[in-house]
Amino acid sequence: MVDNSNDPYVQKIMDLAGDRSLFEKSPDQLLSLRKSLFRDLLSFLSKHSSHYRTMFERLRIDPKSADLQEDLPKVILTADTLRGEAWKSLVVDGVEQGGLVFSSSGTTQKEPVQIYRSPTDLEVMTRANTNLFEFVYGDILKDGVALFMAAPELKDQLNFVAFVDMCLNRKGIELIYGMRLLQGEGAPWSRLVQDRSKIVKFFKSKKEPKLFFTAPAGVFLICKNFEEMSSLKRLLGKLVAGAPPVSLRTQGIVVTGGGSKGILGVPEYGALVKMASRHFVAQDTKGTNVPAPFMDVYGCTETLTAILSRFGSHYGIPHPLQHVFLVDPRTYKPLKEGDGEGVLGFLDLHNTSFLGTFYPGDIFRSHKSNLCYGQEFSFVRRLQASEGWSLQRACGGALEELMSRGT
């Protein structure tokens, strides 16, 4: 079967994913682009899938005149519909083979949510997330070293681990994995332990900047270990590993996945950042010591790109090619843009394998912003079973679950 990687829409998306000028456009320009891409995407899906042609005919959606406000709510799915191999019924004909299937943690005792990412999806994911990260970071990544509190085996399973690995590899930045999986049976989170030699390697490195990627539990575990050290152990640690405190050097940062979900004693996110300021330091471009800046990442198995928060803010910015919106939790009608709180929905306009639009199962708050997207979003809470939802943890929550069980 001939794949559709040479389709004009796929090529257009590939170019847009690498286009840094998107972040220089106004919110109105980007919204106009997303409206146009929505029609292009539906036309592409209709062209390559009888499933979507039938769906749009049944819902009386004309791809050439489709409207984001009116027609998107008709086709959006809950992430719960993606358990097991349900994704196979959604992919278009001619989707490229040789990609990866990402999975949720499966901590709800149900089949995990699974998503297929074609080679094109993986390339788009790498380009788009790298550009978004550098926009929020405020500089181009050229050098340095990174520590990720995860095991390397997870890069083929968890979305967050995968795109960090691919983005840093593209930039030629050394990535050190700070955890390892023990041999044996059972779920990964029951076999995950810290790899202290790799963590010490990161602490001792003279490269800069130092980038520390982790779920909040990863920060908590290291801070807790430091605070439980005796005076002698602290002195020995300083001599052997150069820590505590951990110096992330010039423009070093801590990047967390999905905020703290309060799992197994991990403090609320603001308290965790305050706790970490005693143990993680960095230098600004003038060489002045500062508490290590924190950037939080919201992403889940279903999303192609993440929502990244600016330093010192809980509000995050989506990638311009991801249409993010909120709906009323009672009526599921879209809320007007601006300040508000509701169930988060998203549409990945840069997904060319299937119609990537889902409710992950989270309440978010939004407010107007003068940055490129025009809005910023902050996580409030997961929807509960009493509200009709019984979903897996989002990607950051899955990592927090894994690390909280590590020792």
C-alpha positions as CSV (number, residue, x, y, z in Angstrom):
1,M,0.0,0.0,0.0
2,V,1.4,3.4,-1.0
3,D,1.7,5.8,2.0
4,N,0.4,9.3,1.9
5,S,3.5,11.1,3.2
6,N,3.8,13.0,-0.1
7,D,0.3,14.4,0.1
8,P,0.4,18.2,-0.2
9,Y,-1.3,18.6,3.2
10,V,1.3,16.4,4.9
11,Q,4.1,18.4,3.2
12,K,2.4,21.6,4.3
13,I,2.2,20.4,7.9
14,M,5.9,19.3,7.8
15,D,6.9,22.8,6.7
16,L,4.7,24.6,9.3
17,A,6.0,22.4,12.1
18,G,9.5,23.8,11.5
19,D,8.4,27.4,11.0
20,R,9.7,29.6,13.8
21,S,7.9,32.6,12.4
22,L,4.6,31.2,13.7
23,F,5.6,32.5,17.1
24,E,5.9,36.0,15.7
25,K,2.3,36.1,14.4
26,S,-0.6,37.7,16.2
27,P,-3.3,35.7,17.9
28,D,-5.8,36.6,15.2
29,Q,-3.4,35.5,12.4
30,L,-2.8,32.2,14.1
31,L,-6.5,31.6,14.8
32,S,-7.2,32.3,11.1
33,L,-4.5,29.8,10.2
34,R,-6.0,27.1,12.4
35,K,-9.5,27.7,10.9
36,S,-8.0,27.3,7.4
37,L,-6.1,24.2,8.5
38,F,-9.2,22.6,10.0
39,R,-10.8,22.6,6.6
40,D,-7.7,21.3,4.9
41,L,-7.4,18.6,7.5
42,L,-11.0,17.4,7.1
43,S,-10.5,17.4,3.3
44,F,-7.3,15.3,3.7
45,L,-9.1,12.9,6.0
46,S,-12.1,12.5,3.6
47,K,-9.7,11.9,0.7
48,H,-7.8,9.1,2.5
49,S,-10.5,7.4,4.6
50,S,-14.0,6.1,4.0
51,H,-14.5,6.2,7.8
52,Y,-14.2,9.9,7.9
53,R,-16.1,10.5,4.7
54,T,-19.0,8.6,6.2
55,M,-18.7,10.5,9.5
56,F,-18.7,13.9,7.9
57,E,-21.7,13.0,5.7
58,R,-23.6,11.7,8.6
59,L,-22.9,14.9,10.7
60,R,-23.6,17.1,7.7
61,I,-20.1,18.6,7.8
62,D,-18.7,19.9,4.5
63,P,-14.9,19.9,4.9
64,K,-14.5,22.9,2.5
65,S,-16.7,25.1,4.7
66,A,-16.2,23.5,8.2
67,D,-16.2,25.8,11.1
68,L,-14.1,25.3,14.3
69,Q,-16.7,26.7,16.6
70,E,-19.7,24.8,15.2
71,D,-18.3,21.6,13.7
72,L,-15.4,20.6,16.0
73,P,-17.6,19.7,19.0
74,K,-19.5,17.3,16.7
75,V,-16.4,15.1,16.1
76,I,-14.4,15.3,19.3
77,L,-13.9,12.1,21.3
78,T,-13.0,11.3,24.9
79,A,-9.6,9.7,25.4
80,D,-11.4,6.7,27.0
81,T,-12.3,5.6,23.5
82,L,-8.7,4.9,22.7
83,R,-8.0,2.0,25.0
84,G,-6.3,-1.0,23.6
85,E,-6.1,-1.1,19.8
86,A,-9.0,1.2,19.2
87,W,-6.7,3.6,17.4
88,K,-6.5,1.2,14.4
89,S,-10.0,2.1,13.4
90,L,-9.1,5.8,13.3
91,V,-6.0,5.9,11.2
92,V,-6.3,6.9,7.5
93,D,-5.6,4.6,4.6
94,G,-2.0,4.8,3.6
95,V,-0.7,5.9,6.9
96,E,3.1,5.4,7.1
97,Q,4.3,2.2,8.8
98,G,7.4,2.0,11.1
99,G,6.3,4.5,13.7
100,L,5.7,4.0,17.5
101,V,2.7,3.2,19.6
102,F,2.6,5.3,22.8
103,S,0.7,4.1,25.8
104,S,-0.7,5.5,29.1
105,S,0.4,4.0,32.4
106,G,-2.7,1.8,32.8
107,T,-2.9,2.7,36.5
108,T,-6.7,2.6,36.4
109,Q,-6.7,-1.2,36.0
110,K,-8.2,-0.9,32.5
111,E,-6.5,-1.4,29.2
112,P,-4.1,1.6,28.6
113,V,-4.9,4.3,26.1
114,Q,-2.8,3.8,23.0
115,I,-1.9,6.1,20.2
116,Y,0.1,5.4,16.9
117,R,2.6,7.9,15.8
118,S,3.8,7.5,12.2
119,P,7.3,8.6,11.2
120,T,5.8,11.9,9.9
121,D,4.1,12.4,13.2
122,L,7.3,11.8,15.1
123,E,9.2,14.3,12.9
124,V,6.4,16.9,13.3
125,M,6.4,16.3,17.0
126,T,10.1,16.8,17.2
127,R,10.1,20.0,15.2
128,A,7.1,21.6,16.8
129,N,8.0,20.8,20.4
130,T,11.6,22.0,19.9
131,N,10.4,25.3,18.5
132,L,7.8,25.8,21.3
133,F,10.4,24.9,24.0
134,E,12.9,27.4,22.6
135,F,10.2,30.1,22.4
136,V,9.2,29.7,26.0
137,Y,12.9,29.1,27.1
138,G,13.8,32.4,25.4
139,D,16.9,31.1,23.6
140,I,18.1,28.5,21.1
141,L,19.5,25.3,22.6
142,K,23.1,24.8,21.3
143,D,24.9,22.9,24.0
144,G,24.7,21.5,27.5
145,V,23.6,18.3,29.2
146,A,20.3,17.0,30.4
147,L,19.1,14.6,33.1
148,F,15.8,12.9,32.7
149,M,14.4,11.1,35.8
150,A,13.1,8.2,33.7
151,A,14.4,4.9,32.4
152,P,15.5,4.8,28.7
153,E,13.0,2.0,28.0
154,L,10.2,4.5,28.6
155,K,11.0,6.5,25.5
156,D,9.2,3.9,23.4
157,Q,6.1,4.0,25.7
158,L,5.5,7.5,27.2
159,N,4.9,10.5,25.0
160,F,6.7,13.0,27.2
161,V,9.8,10.9,27.4
162,A,9.8,10.3,23.7
163,F,9.6,13.9,22.6
164,V,12.2,15.1,25.1
165,D,14.6,12.3,23.9
166,M,14.0,13.2,20.2
167,C,14.3,16.9,20.6
168,L,17.5,16.8,22.6
169,N,19.0,14.2,20.2
170,R,18.2,16.6,17.3
171,K,20.0,19.3,19.1
172,G,23.0,17.1,19.9
173,I,22.6,17.6,23.6
174,E,23.7,14.7,25.8
175,L,20.8,13.1,27.6
176,I,21.4,11.1,30.8
177,Y,18.6,8.9,32.1
178,G,18.5,9.0,35.9
179,M,16.5,5.8,36.5
180,R,16.6,2.2,35.4
181,L,14.1,-0.7,35.3
182,L,14.9,-3.8,37.3
183,Q,14.5,-7.1,35.6
184,G,11.3,-9.0,36.5
185,E,7.6,-9.2,36.0
186,G,5.0,-6.6,36.8
187,A,4.2,-3.1,35.8
188,P,7.2,-0.7,35.1
189,W,6.4,1.5,38.1
190,S,7.0,-1.4,40.4
191,R,10.5,-2.0,39.0
192,L,11.8,1.6,38.6
193,V,14.8,2.7,40.8
194,Q,17.1,5.6,40.7
195,D,20.5,5.2,38.9
196,R,22.6,7.1,41.3
197,S,25.8,6.9,39.2
198,K,24.0,8.6,36.3
199,I,22.6,11.3,38.6
200,V,26.1,12.0,40.0
201,K,27.4,12.2,36.4
202,F,24.9,14.9,35.7
203,F,25.7,16.7,39.0
204,K,29.5,16.7,38.2
205,S,29.2,17.7,34.6
206,K,30.8,21.0,33.7
207,K,28.6,21.5,30.6
208,E,26.1,24.2,30.5
209,P,23.2,24.8,30.5
210,K,22.0,21.9,32.6
211,L,18.5,20.8,31.8
212,F,16.7,18.7,34.4
213,F,13.6,16.9,33.1
214,T,11.4,15.1,35.5
215,A,7.9,14.6,37.0
216,P,7.5,16.6,40.2
217,A,8.2,13.4,42.1
218,G,11.7,13.4,40.7
219,V,12.5,16.8,42.2
220,F,10.9,15.7,45.4
221,L,12.9,12.5,45.7
222,I,16.2,14.3,45.2
223,C,15.3,17.2,47.6
224,K,14.1,14.7,50.2
225,N,17.4,12.7,49.9
226,F,19.4,15.9,50.4
227,E,17.3,17.0,53.5
228,E,17.7,13.6,55.1
229,M,21.5,13.7,54.8
230,S,23.6,14.0,57.9
231,S,26.3,16.7,58.0
232,L,29.0,14.2,57.2
233,K,27.0,12.8,54.2
234,R,26.4,16.3,52.9
235,L,30.1,17.1,53.1
236,L,31.0,13.9,51.3
237,G,28.3,14.5,48.7
238,K,29.7,17.9,48.0
239,L,33.2,16.5,47.6
240,V,32.2,13.5,45.5
241,A,29.3,14.8,43.5
242,G,29.5,18.6,43.8
243,A,26.0,18.6,45.4
244,P,24.0,19.7,47.3
245,P,23.1,22.2,46.2
246,V,22.8,21.2,42.5
247,S,24.2,23.9,40.2
248,L,22.4,23.9,36.8
249,R,24.9,26.5,35.7
250,T,24.2,29.4,33.2
251,Q,20.6,29.3,32.0
252,G,19.9,25.9,33.6
253,I,16.3,25.0,34.3
254,V,14.1,22.4,35.8
255,V,11.4,21.1,33.4
256,T,8.5,19.2,35.1
257,G,5.8,17.1,33.5
258,G,2.2,18.0,34.3
259,G,2.5,19.7,37.7
260,S,2.1,17.9,41.0
261,K,-0.9,15.6,41.3
262,G,-0.4,15.1,45.1
263,I,0.6,11.4,44.5
264,L,2.2,9.6,47.4
265,G,3.2,12.7,49.4
266,V,4.5,14.9,46.7
267,P,3.8,18.5,47.8
268,E,1.6,20.9,45.9
269,Y,3.5,22.4,43.0
270,G,4.2,25.9,44.5
271,A,5.5,24.3,47.7
272,L,7.6,21.9,45.7
273,V,9.3,24.8,43.8
274,K,9.9,26.6,47.1
275,M,11.5,23.4,48.5
276,A,13.6,23.0,45.4
277,S,15.0,26.5,45.6
278,R,17.1,25.4,48.6
279,H,18.7,22.6,46.6
280,F,18.8,23.7,42.9
281,V,20.5,26.9,41.8
282,A,21.4,28.4,38.4
283,Q,23.1,31.4,37.0
284,D,21.5,34.0,34.8
285,T,23.3,35.3,31.6
286,K,25.2,37.8,33.8
287,G,26.5,35.0,36.0
288,T,24.4,35.9,39.1
289,N,23.2,33.0,41.2
290,V,19.4,32.6,41.1
291,P,17.0,29.9,42.3
292,A,16.6,27.4,39.4
293,P,13.8,28.4,37.1
294,F,10.9,26.0,36.7
295,M,9.0,25.3,33.5
296,D,6.0,23.0,33.7
297,V,4.8,20.8,30.7
298,Y,1.3,19.6,30.2
299,G,1.1,16.7,27.7
300,C,-0.7,13.4,27.6
301,T,-0.7,10.3,25.5
302,E,-3.1,11.8,23.0
303,T,-1.4,15.1,22.3
304,L,1.2,15.6,19.6
305,T,2.6,18.7,21.2
306,A,2.7,20.0,24.8
307,I,1.5,23.1,26.6
308,L,4.5,24.8,28.2
309,S,4.4,27.3,31.1
310,R,6.6,30.3,31.3
311,F,9.1,30.6,34.2
312,G,7.4,31.4,37.4
313,S,3.9,30.9,35.9
314,H,1.4,28.1,36.1
315,Y,-0.2,29.2,32.8
316,G,1.0,27.5,29.7
317,I,1.2,28.2,26.0
318,P,0.1,25.7,23.4
319,H,1.8,25.3,20.0
320,P,0.2,27.5,17.3
321,L,-0.8,24.3,15.4
322,Q,-2.7,22.9,18.3
323,H,-6.2,24.3,18.8
324,V,-7.0,24.3,22.5
325,F,-10.4,25.3,23.9
326,L,-12.6,24.9,27.0
327,V,-16.1,23.7,27.2
328,D,-18.7,24.0,30.0
329,P,-18.5,20.8,32.2
330,R,-22.3,20.5,32.4
331,T,-23.4,21.3,28.8
332,Y,-20.1,20.7,26.9
333,K,-20.8,23.8,24.9
334,P,-17.6,25.8,24.0
335,L,-16.8,28.7,26.3
336,K,-15.9,32.0,24.8
337,E,-12.3,32.8,24.5
338,G,-10.8,34.7,27.5
339,D,-10.9,34.1,31.2
340,G,-12.8,31.0,32.2
341,E,-12.7,27.5,33.6
342,G,-13.9,24.3,31.9
343,V,-13.1,20.9,30.4
344,L,-10.1,21.1,28.1
345,G,-10.4,19.9,24.5
346,F,-7.8,20.0,21.8
347,L,-7.3,19.4,18.1
348,D,-3.9,18.5,16.8
349,L,-4.1,20.1,13.3
350,H,-0.5,18.8,12.7
351,N,-1.6,15.2,13.1
352,T,-1.8,13.6,9.7
353,S,-2.5,10.0,10.8
354,F,-6.1,10.5,12.1
355,L,-8.4,13.2,13.5
356,G,-6.6,13.9,16.7
357,T,-9.2,15.7,18.7
358,F,-10.0,14.6,22.3
359,Y,-11.0,15.5,25.8
360,P,-8.2,14.1,27.9
361,G,-10.3,14.5,31.1
362,D,-9.0,17.6,32.7
363,I,-10.4,20.9,34.1
364,F,-8.3,23.9,33.0
365,R,-8.5,27.6,33.6
366,S,-7.7,30.1,30.8
367,H,-7.0,33.8,30.7
368,K,-6.2,36.3,28.0
369,S,-2.5,36.8,27.1
370,N,-0.5,39.2,25.0
371,L,1.7,36.4,23.7
372,C,1.3,34.8,20.3
373,Y,-1.5,32.4,21.2
374,G,-3.7,35.0,22.8
375,Q,-4.6,32.7,25.7
376,E,-2.7,30.8,28.4
377,F,-4.0,27.7,30.2
378,S,-3.4,26.2,33.7
379,F,-4.3,22.8,35.0
380,V,-6.9,22.7,37.8
381,R,-7.7,19.1,38.3
382,R,-8.6,15.7,36.8
383,L,-12.3,15.0,36.1
384,Q,-13.6,12.4,38.6
385,A,-15.4,9.1,38.3
386,S,-18.5,10.8,39.9
387,E,-18.5,13.2,36.9
388,G,-18.6,10.3,34.5
389,W,-14.9,10.0,33.9
390,S,-12.5,7.1,34.7
391,L,-9.4,7.8,32.8
392,Q,-5.7,7.0,33.0
393,R,-3.3,9.6,34.4
394,A,-2.0,12.1,31.9
395,C,1.6,11.6,30.8
396,G,3.1,13.7,33.6
397,G,0.9,12.0,36.1
398,A,2.1,8.6,34.8
399,L,5.7,9.6,35.3
400,E,4.9,10.9,38.8
401,E,3.4,7.5,39.6
402,L,6.5,5.7,38.3
403,M,9.0,7.9,40.2
404,S,7.0,8.0,43.4
405,R,7.5,4.2,43.6
406,G,11.2,4.4,42.8
407,T,13.8,4.5,45.6
